[in-house]
Amino acid sequence: MADTFGRPVTPPPRTIQSNLQSTPENVRQIEINRLKAKAAQRQRESEAAASSVPNANRKRPLGITTSPTAPTPSSSRPLKPDSRFGKYFEYDLSKMVNSKGGFLVEDGEEVDQDTRRKEMEREKQRAVQNLEPRTLPCTAIFLDPSLNPKCQECHTIDIDQALKKVFGCLVCKKCQNERPERYSLLTKTECKQDYLLTDPELRDHELLPHLLKANPHKSTYANMMLFLRYQVEEFAWKKWGSPEALDAEYERRTAEKKKQKNKKFEQSLKELRKRTKESVWQRRKDEEHRHVFGQLERGPDGTGQQVCHECGFTIDVEEL
């Protein structure tokens, strides 16, 4: 049947009556078949991805890459560091141990119980010094300005509480940084070498207060003892009498040390020369030739002669 313009008209859809009845058993069987088909399809896809053999259509599987630069699971390698960033080291911080001494224990290095005990002992010594007193806190500020401690240089109330607590020194951070010749911290080695102080004097907290810090070289070493410069100088002037007397004692000890060093060097040189002479004399003694004479031979004039078999030296022998 055609319309007015002569174009064909789409025939109406035919109704197809299905002979299958939608029973619960049929629906269950259809669902089972669908799940089996999907499982088989996934199995084929996984097998195709695991091998690089072309499939039935002579096509490369989707999961396989043939690029020579593409990494594969079997040949995966770590990325090389970029040279533009310079030389650097990679560390796994999750496997490192903080020794609390200014460094980290290397990966794979085990810390024994003795080292742990020493570290805890050093940390306990520092903790005892840092204990706050039971009395009024150091940071308390009074409403009356005359009751607040002030810096002895600039008279500000913003003083360094650490210096006040350990050394009893009222000074602010600004004055401490501006006057290092008075408020800088000295190590125990510097006090012994520059001011000629002894270990008992430095360990006496009443004579010279000191601040304990963790040793930066190793956590098991003894804690660093830091002293305030002007307190050390005042104690040294009192001990030696004056700065000039300290300088004179320092020069005397330096000269004495140099003299002992030269004496030790000369003694070592003398022993070396003695050993050298003895070895040369012994070598010459060993190399000295000893004649081995043969039997006595009589000459035509009746005199006897003996000849060395090694060097041919001949001596005349007279018989009485």
PASEZA-59542 format. One record per atom (N, C-alpha, C): z, y, x. Coordinates in steps of 0.2 Angstrom, whole numbers, plus 2048, in hexadecimal, padded with zeros to 3 digits. Layout:
<pts>
ZYX;...
</pts>
This chain:
<pts>
8007FA804;800800800;800806804;7FC80B803;7FB811807;7FD817803;7FF81C807;801823804;7FB827802;7FC82D800;7F68327FE;7F1833804;7F483480A;7F0835810;7ED82F813;7EE829811;7EB823813;7EF820819;7F582281A;7F981E81F;7FC81881C;7FD813821;80080D81E;80880E81D;80B80B819;81280C818;81580681A;81B80781E;81F801820;8227FD81B;8207F781C;8237F2816;82A7F2816;82D7F1810;8347F0810;8377EA814;83D7EB816;8407E581A;8417DF816;83F7D9819;8407D3815;8477D1816;84A7CE811;8507CC810;8507C4812;8547C3818;8547BC81A;85B7B9819;85B7B4815;8617B1813;8637AC819;8687AD81C;86B7A8821;86E7A281E;86C79C821;86E79681E;875795821;878799826;87E797829;88379B825;889798824;88E79B820;89379D825;8967A3824;89B7A6828;8A27A3827;8A379D829;8A9799828;8AD79B82F;8B479A82E;8B879B834;8B779783A;8B4790839;8B278C83E;8AC78F842;8A779183E;8A1794842;8A379A846;8A779F843;8A97A5846;8AD7A384D;8B179E84D;8B579C853;8B1799858;8AC795856;8A779285B;8A379785E;8A179C85A;89C7A285D;8A07A6862;8A77A7861;8AB7AB865;8AC7A786C;8AD7A086B;8AE79C871;8A779C875;8A279B872;89B79C876;89A7A2879;89C7A8876;89B7AE879;8A07AF87F;8A67AD87F;8AA7AD885;8A87A888B;8A57A2889;8A279E88E;89C7A1892;8987A588E;8927A8891;8947AE895;8997B2893;89C7B7898;89F7B489E;8A37AF89E;8A67AC8A3;8A07A98A8;89B7A68A5;8967A48AA;8927A98AD;8917AF8A9;88E7B58AC;8927B88B2;8987B88B1;89D7BB8B7;89C7B68BD;89C7B08BC;89C7AB8C1;8957AC8C5;8907AD8C1;8897AE8C5;8897B48C9;88C7B98C6;88C7C08CA;8917BF8D0;8967BC8CF;89B7BB8D5;8977B78DB;8947B28D9;8907AE8DE;88B7B28E1;8877B68DD;8827BA8E0;8847BF8E5;88A7C28E3;88D7C78E7;8907C48EE;8927BE8EE;8947BB8F4;88F7B88F9;8897B88F7;8847B58FB;87E7BB8FB;87A7BB901;8757BF901;86E7BC8FF;86E7B68FD;8687B38FB;8657B68F5;85E7B88F5;85B7BB8EF;85C7B68E9;85D7B98E3;85D7B58DD;8577B38DB;8577B08D4;8507AD8D2;84B7B28D1;84C7B88D0;8477BD8CF;8457C08D6;8477BD8DC;8467C08E3;8487C78E4;84E7C88E1;8517CF8E2;8587CE8E5;8597D38E9;8607D38EC;8667D58E8;86B7D18E8;8717D28E4;8737D98E4;8767DB8DF;8797E28DF;87F7E38E3;8837DE8E5;8897DF8E9;8877DE8F0;8817DD8F2;87F7DC8F9;87C7E28FC;87E7E5902;87A7EB905;8777E890B;8717EB90D;86E7E9913;86D7EE918;8717F4917;8717F991B;8747F7922;8717F9928;8757F792E;87B7FB92F;87B80192C;88180592E;887804929;885800923;88A7FF91E;8907FA920;8967FB920;89B7F6922;89C7F191D;89D7EB920;89E7E591B;8A57E391C;8A87DF917;8AF7DD918;8B17D991E;8AC7D5920;8AD7D1926;8AD7D592D;8A97DA92D;8A87DE933;8AB7E5933;8B07E692F;8B37EC92E;8B77EE934;8B67F4937;8B97F793D;8BC7FD93C;8C17FF93F;8C580693E;8C080B941;8C081193D;8BC81793F;8BF819946;8BA81B94A;8BC81E951;8BE825950;8C3828954;8C582E953;8C0833956;8BF839952;8BA83E954;8BC84295A;8B884295F;8B9845965;8BA84D965;8B885095F;8B985795E;8C085995D;8C485495B;8CB85695A;8D0855960;8CC853966;8D085296C;8D384B96C;8D884A971;8DB844972;8E284496E;8E383F96A;8E983E966;8EB837966;8F1835964;8F382F963;8F582D95C;8F482795A;8F6825953;8FC821953;90182394F;90781F94E;90981D947;90C818946;90E815940;91581793F;91681D93C;91D82093B;92281B937;91F817933;92381392E;92680D933;92480C939;92680693D;92A809943;92B810943;92F813948;936814946;93B81494B;94281594A;94481C94D;947820949;94A82694C;950825950;950827956;95682695A;95A82B95A;959831957;95D837956;95F83A95D;95A839962;95B83C969;95584096B;951842966;94B846968;945842969;94583C967;93F838968;93F832963;93982E962;93882995E;937822962;93A81D960;939817963;932814962;92F812967;92880F966;928809962;92280995F;92080395A;9217FC95E;9257F895B;9267F195E;92C7F1963;92F7F6964;9357F6969;93B7F5964;93F7F0966;9457EF962;94B7F2965;94F7F5961;9557F8964;95B7F3963;95E7F2969;9647ED968;96A7F0966;96F7EC965;9757EE962;9797F3966;9797F296D;97C7F6971;9797FD971;9737FE971;970805970;97280896A;972804964;97480795E;97B80995E;980806962;987807962;98780E966;98380F96C;984815970;98181B96C;97C81A968;97981F964;97E82295F;98281D95B;98781F956;98D82295A;98E820960;994823963;99282A965;98C82B967;98A832969;98A837963;98883495D;987838957;98E839954;993835955;99A836953;99D83B957;99C83C95D;99E841961;99C84895F;99684895D;99384F95B;996850954;99784B950;99984C949;9A084F949;9A484C94E;9AB84E94E;9AC856950;9A7858954;9A785F956;9A5864950;9A086194C;99D865946;9A1865940;9A7861940;9AC86193A;9AE868939;9AE86A932;9B0870930;9B8870930;9BB876931;9C2876931;9C587692A;9CB874928;9CE874922;9D087A91F;9D087F924;9D2886921;9CC88A91E;9CD89091F;9C789491B;9C189391F;9BB89391B;9B589191E;9B3897922;9AE895927;9AC89B92C;9A88A0929;9A489E923;99F8A2920;9A28A791B;9A98A791A;9AC8AB915;9AB8B2917;9AA8B6912;9A98BD912;9AE8C190E;9B28C5910;9B78C990D;9B48CF90A;9B78D1904;9B58D8901;9B78DE906;9BD8DD909;9BF8E290E;9BA8E2914;9B68E7916;9B28E691C;9B68E5922;9BC8E8922;9C08E7929;9C38E092A;9C38DC925;9C58D5926;9BF8D0928;9B98D2928;9B38CE92A;9B28CE931;9B18C9934;9B08C993C;9A98CC93D;9A98D0942;9A38D4944;9A08D294B;99A8D394C;9978D2952;9998D6958;99B8D495D;99E8D8963;9998DC966;9938DC964;98E8E0967;98B8E5963;9898E395D;9868E8958;98A8E9952;9908E6951;9958E694C;9928E5945;98E8E0945;98C8DD93E;9908D793C;9908D6936;9948D0933;9908CA933;9898CA935;9858C4935;9858C193C;98B8BE93D;98C8BA943;98A8B3943;9898B0949;9878A994A;98D8A5949;98D8A1943;99389D942;994897947;98E89594A;98F88F94F;992892955;991898958;99489A95E;99B89C95C;99C89E956;9A38A0954;9A889A954;9A5895951;9A988F950;9AA88B957;9A588A95B;9A6886961;9A988B967;9A6891968;9A889596E;9AD89A96C;9AE89C965;9B28A1963;9AF8A8965;9A88A8965;9A58AE967;9A28B1961;9A38B8960;9A18BC95A;99A8BF95C;9958BD95B;98E8C095D;9898BD957;9848C2956;97F8C0951;9798BD955;9748BA951;96E8B7954;96A8BC958;96A8C2955;9658C8958;9688C995F;96F8CB960;9728CC966;9718C696B;9728C0968;9718BA96D;96B8BA970;9658BB96C;95F8BB96F;95D8C1973;9608C7972;95E8CD976;9628CD97C;9688C997D;96C8C9983;96D8C2986;9678BF988;9688B898A;96C8B7991;96D8BD995;9718BD99B;9788BC999;97A8BD993;9818BC991;9838B698C;97E8B6987;97F8B1982;97B8AB982;9778AA987;9738A3987;97889D989;975897988;978891989;97688E98F;97B88B993;97A888999;97C881998;97887C99C;97A87599C;97F8749A1;98286E9A1;98786C9A6;98586C9AD;97E86A9AE;97B86A9B5;97B8719B7;9798759B3;97887C9B6;97F87F9B8;98487E9B4;98B8809B5;98D87D9BC;98B8779BD;98E8749C4;98A8769CA;9838779C9;97F87A9CE;9808819D0;9808859CB;97F88C9CC;9868909CC;98B88D9C9;9928909C9;99788B9CC;9958869CF;9998819D3;9A087F9CF;99F87D9C9;9A487B9C5;9A48739C5;9AA8709C4;9AB8699C4;9AB8669BD;9AA85F9BD;9AA85C9B7;9B185C9B3;9B785C9B6;9BD85D9B2;9BD8639AF;9BB8699B3;9BB86F9B0;9B68709AA;9B186D9AA;9AC86E9A5;9AE86999F;9B18649A0;9B386099A;9B9862997;9BD86799A;9C386A996;9C186F991;9C186D98B;9BF871985;9C3878985;9C9878987;9CD87E987;9CB88398C;9C9880992;9C7885997;9C0888995;9BB883994;9B4885992;9B288198C;9B2885986;9AF881980;9A887F981;9A687A97F;99F87897F;99C875979;996875978;992873972;98F86C974;98F867970;98C861971;98686096D;98185E971;97A85D96E;977856970;97385496C;97084D96E;96C84E974;96C849978;96884997F;96184897D;95C84D97F;95584C97E;952846981;955844987;95183F98B;952838987;958836985;959830982;96083097E;96082D978;96582E973;96B82A976;96B82597A;97182297D;974825983;97182B986;97482E98B;979833988;97E83598D;98383A98A;980840987;984843983;98284997F;98284F984;97D853982;97D859987;98385E985;98586198A;98B86598A;98886C98B;988871986;985878987;98B87D987;98B88198C;99088698D;98D88D98C;99289298A;990899989;99089C990;98B8A0992;98A8A3998;9908A799A;9918AC996;9968B1998;99D8AE999;99F8A8995;9A58A5996;9A58A199D;99F89E99F;99F89A9A5;9A089F9AB;99C8A59AA;99D8AA9B0;9A48AD9B0;9A78AE9AB;9AE8B09AB;9B38AB9AF;9B28A59AD;9B68A09B0;9B489F9B7;9AE8A09B9;9AC89F9C0;9AE8A59C4;9AE8AB9C2;9B18B19C5;9B88B09C7;9BC8AD9C1;9C38AC9C2;9C48A79C7;9C08A29C8;9C289C9CC;9C089E9D3;9BA8A19D5;9B88A39DB;9BA8AA9DE;9BD8AE9D9;9BF8B59DB;9BB8BA9D9;9B48B99DA;9AF8BF9D9;9A88BB9D9;9A38BF9D7;99C8BC9D7;99A8BC9DF;99C8C09E3;99A8C09EA;99D8BA9ED;9A48B89EB;9A78B29EE;9A38AC9EC;9A18AC9E6;99D8A69E3;9978A59E7;9938AB9E8;98D8AB9EC;98E8A89F3;9948AB9F6;9958A89FD;9968A19FD;99A89E9F8;99C8979F8;9958939F7;9918969F3;98B8939F1;9868929F7;9868989FB;982898A01;985893A07;98C893A07;98F88EA0C;98E887A0A;98E885A03;98D87EA01;98587DA02;981881A01;97A880A02;97887FA0A;97B883A0E;97A882A15;97D87BA17;98387AA15;986873A17;98286DA14;97F86EA0E;97B869A0C;975868A10;97286EA12;96C86EA16;96E86BA1D;97386CA20;97586AA26;976862A26;97A860A21;97A858A20;974855A1F;96F858A1B;969855A1A;965855A21;96585AA25;96285AA2C;965855A30;96C854A30;96F84FA34;96D848A32;96D847A2C;96B840A29;96383FA2B;95F844A2B;958843A2D;958842A35;95C845A39;95B844A40;95E83DA42;96383BA3E;966834A3F;96182FA3D;95D830A38;95882BA36;95282BA3B;951831A3D;94B832A42;94D82EA49;95482FA4B;95682CA51;956824A50;958822A4B;95881AA4A;950818A49;94C81CA47;94581AA47;94281AA4E;94481FA52;94181FA58;944819A5C;94A817A5B;94D812A5F;94A80BA5D;94980AA56;945804A54;93E804A57;93B80AA57;93480AA5A;934808A62;93980BA65;939809A6C;93B802A6E;93F7FFA6A;9417F8A6B;93B7F4A69;9387F5A64;9327F1A62;92C7F2A67;92B7F8A6A;9267F8A6F;9287F5A76;92F7F5A77;9317F2A7D;9317EAA7C;9327E8A77;9327E1A75;92B7DEA75;9267E2A72;91F7E0A72;91C7E0A79;91E7E5A7E;91C7E5A85;91F7DFA88;9257DDA87;9297D8A8A;9257D1A88;9237D1A82;9207CBA80;9197CAA83;9167D0A83;90F7D0A86;90F7CFA8E;9147CFA91;9147CFA98;9127C8A9B;90E7C8AA0;90B7C1AA2;9107BEAA7;9117B8AA6;9157B4AAB;9107AFAAE;9117AFAB5;90C7ABAB9;90F7A3AB9;90A79FAB8;90B798AB8;907795ABF;90B794AC4;908792ACA;90878AACA;903788ACE;901781ACF;90577EAD5;902778AD7;905775ADD;904779AE3;908778AE8;90777BAEF;901778AF2;8FD77DAF5;8F777BAF8;8F777EAFF;8F6779B04;8F677BB0B;8EF77EB0E;8EF783B11;8E9786B14;8E8783B1B;8E2785B1E;8E0783B25;8E5785B2A;8E878BB29;8ED78DB2E;8F478BB2D;8F5786B28;8FB783B27;8FF787B22;8FD78DB1F;901790B1A;90078DB13;90578EB0F;90478BB08;902791B03;8FF78FAFE;8FD794AF9;8FE791AF2;8FF795AED;900793AE6;8FC798AE2;8F8795ADD;8F3799AD9;8F6798AD2;8F579EACE;8F779EAC7;8F179BAC3;8F2796ABF;8ED793ABB;8EA798AB6;8ED79DAB4;8EB7A2AAE;8E77A8AB1;8EA7ABAB6;8E77B1AB8;8E47B0ABF;8E57ABAC3;8E27AAACA;8E67AEACF;8EC7B0ACE;8F07B4AD3;8F37AFAD8;8F27B0ADE;8F47ACAE4;8F97AFAE8;8FE7ABAEA;9037ADAEF;9047A8AF4;9067ABAFA;9077A7B00;90E7A5B01;90F79EB02;91579BB03;916799B0A;91C79BB0D;91D799B14;923794B14;92278FB17;927789B18;92B78AB1E;93178AB1D;93678AB23;937784B26;
</pts>
